[in-house]
Amino acid sequence: MSKKTTWLGPVLILLGFYLFFFRKEAISTGTLFGTFWATLFIIPLGLFFHWLYFSMTNRRATGLLIPGGILFTVGLVCQVATLFDSWQYLWPGFILAPAVGLFEFYWFGNRNKYLLIPINILAVLSLLFFAVFSFGTLYNRMIFGQPVLAIALIVIGAGVMVAPKKKRY
């Protein structure tokens, strides 16, 4: 197998798993493009920028890593959100994408410490939104939301009222 076709095997395996587990309808060109548009267009463009940096410019043009990291991260977020129909939970990945691109620029560049300020702001903001929206949804779906919280507060309040008071000496 040549180096040019080494990617073909994993792609075909992933496509086979997708068709086997997730598809219940006929496959057409439109559904393939509609499902895998991020993998077909955005992720390869991000990988192209990384390839330019690592192969073509002999690691001199670190500015190529910013759009490469952004496009690759956005492509991953879009592909996962499209496959699992989870746009409402994965949108903070778009805030994380510039942080990834800037972090690559920082890591492979001259390590300007001032770049860490926007990187950390964007990363923390993204992770905060991921946590709030993901845990909130999990709480509402798994524990049935507000009634459980109301019952827990009533039980705790009653326990505080009924508990014996400690004597002060």
C-alpha positions in Angstrom: 0.0 0.0 0.0 1.4 3.4 -0.9 1.6 6.4 1.3 -1.1 8.1 -0.7 -3.7 5.5 0.1 -3.0 4.8 3.7 -5.9 7.0 4.8 -8.4 5.1 2.7 -8.7 2.1 5.0 -9.6 4.0 8.2 -12.0 6.2 6.2 -13.8 3.2 4.7 -14.0 1.5 8.1 -15.5 4.6 9.8 -18.0 4.9 6.9 -18.9 1.3 7.2 -19.5 1.6 11.0 -21.6 4.7 10.4 -23.7 3.0 7.8 -24.1 -0.1 9.9 -25.1 1.6 13.2 -26.6 5.0 12.4 -28.4 4.9 9.1 -31.9 3.6 8.7 -32.7 5.0 5.2 -31.3 4.9 1.7 -27.9 6.5 1.1 -27.6 9.1 -1.6 -24.9 11.6 -2.6 -26.9 14.4 -0.9 -27.1 12.5 2.5 -23.4 11.7 2.4 -22.5 15.4 1.7 -25.1 16.5 4.2 -23.6 14.2 6.9 -19.9 14.4 6.2 -19.5 18.0 4.9 -17.2 18.9 7.7 -15.0 15.9 7.1 -14.9 16.5 3.4 -14.2 20.3 3.4 -13.3 21.8 6.7 -11.0 19.2 8.4 -8.9 18.7 5.2 -8.4 22.4 4.9 -7.2 22.6 8.5 -4.9 19.6 7.9 -3.6 21.4 4.8 -2.5 24.4 6.8 -0.7 22.1 9.3 0.9 20.2 6.4 2.1 23.5 4.9 3.7 24.5 8.2 5.4 21.1 9.0 6.4 20.1 5.5 6.6 23.0 3.1 7.9 25.9 5.2 10.3 23.9 7.4 8.5 25.2 10.5 9.2 28.9 9.7 5.7 30.2 9.1 4.0 29.7 12.4 1.1 31.9 11.4 -0.2 29.0 9.3 -1.0 27.2 12.6 -3.7 29.7 13.6 -6.1 29.0 10.8 -5.1 25.4 10.7 -6.0 24.9 14.4 -9.2 26.9 14.1 -10.4 25.0 11.0 -9.5 21.6 12.3 -11.3 22.2 15.7 -14.3 23.7 13.9 -14.4 20.7 11.6 -14.3 18.3 14.5 -17.1 20.1 16.3 -19.3 20.3 13.2 -18.7 16.7 12.3 -19.6 15.4 15.8 -22.5 17.7 16.1 -23.8 16.6 12.7 -23.4 12.9 13.4 -25.1 13.0 16.8 -27.5 16.0 16.2 -26.0 17.8 19.3 -25.6 21.3 18.1 -27.2 22.6 21.3 -24.4 21.1 23.4 -21.4 21.5 21.2 -21.6 25.1 20.2 -19.0 26.1 22.8 -16.5 24.3 20.6 -16.6 27.3 18.3 -15.3 29.5 21.1 -12.6 26.9 21.8 -11.4 26.8 18.2 -9.5 30.2 18.2 -7.9 29.1 21.5 -6.6 26.0 19.9 -5.2 27.9 16.9 -3.6 30.5 19.1 -2.2 27.8 21.4 -0.5 26.1 18.4 0.9 29.4 17.4 2.2 29.9 21.0 3.6 26.3 21.3 5.4 26.2 18.0 6.2 29.9 17.8 8.4 32.1 20.0 6.3 31.4 23.1 5.1 35.0 23.7 3.6 34.8 27.2 1.0 37.4 26.4 -0.7 35.0 24.0 -1.7 32.9 27.0 -4.2 35.6 28.1 -6.7 35.2 25.2 -6.0 31.5 25.0 -7.0 31.0 28.6 -9.9 33.4 28.4 -11.4 31.6 25.4 -10.6 28.1 26.8 -12.1 28.8 30.2 -15.2 30.4 28.7 -15.7 27.5 26.3 -15.2 24.9 29.1 -17.6 26.8 31.3 -20.3 26.8 28.7 -19.7 23.2 27.9 -20.1 22.4 31.6 -23.2 24.5 32.2 -25.1 23.3 29.2 -24.0 19.7 29.3 -24.5 19.2 33.1 -27.7 21.1 33.0 -29.1 18.9 30.3 -27.9 15.7 32.0 -29.4 16.8 35.2 -32.8 17.6 33.6 -32.8 14.3 31.6 -31.4 11.9 34.2 -32.8 13.2 37.5 -36.0 14.6 36.2 -35.0 18.1 37.0 -36.9 20.5 39.3 -39.2 18.0 41.2 -36.2 16.1 42.5 -34.5 19.4 43.6 -37.7 20.6 45.3 -38.1 17.3 47.2 -34.5 17.3 48.2 -34.8 20.9 49.6 -38.0 20.0 51.5 -36.3 16.9 53.0 -33.2 18.8 54.0 -35.2 21.7 55.5 -37.3 19.2 57.5 -34.2 17.5 58.7 -32.7 20.8 59.9 -35.9 21.6 61.8 -36.3 18.2 63.4 -32.7 17.5 64.2 -31.9 17.9 67.9 -30.3 21.1 68.9 -26.8 21.0 70.2 -26.4 22.4 73.7 -24.0 25.1 74.4 -21.8 24.7 77.4 
